[in-house]
Amino acid sequence: MAYKISDECVGCLACVDECPVSAISENEGKACIDPEVCIECGACAGVCPVEAPQPEV
């Protein structure tokens, strides 16, 4: 399953540059992951200060 950004996102966008496949973009001041592009590597979760990226269940 792809990762999804929770409501905990504070809009720091640290995850955008960390994503190796450019699956994350900014939308209305928060990060947004394209599930069709996400490779489930977890790189975004590793840099997020509030643990907003979570594996989709």
Buried (B, 14 or more C-beta within 10 A) or exposed (E): EBBBBEEEBEEBBBBBEBBEEEBBEEEEEBBBBEEEEBEEBEBBBEBBEEEBBBEEE
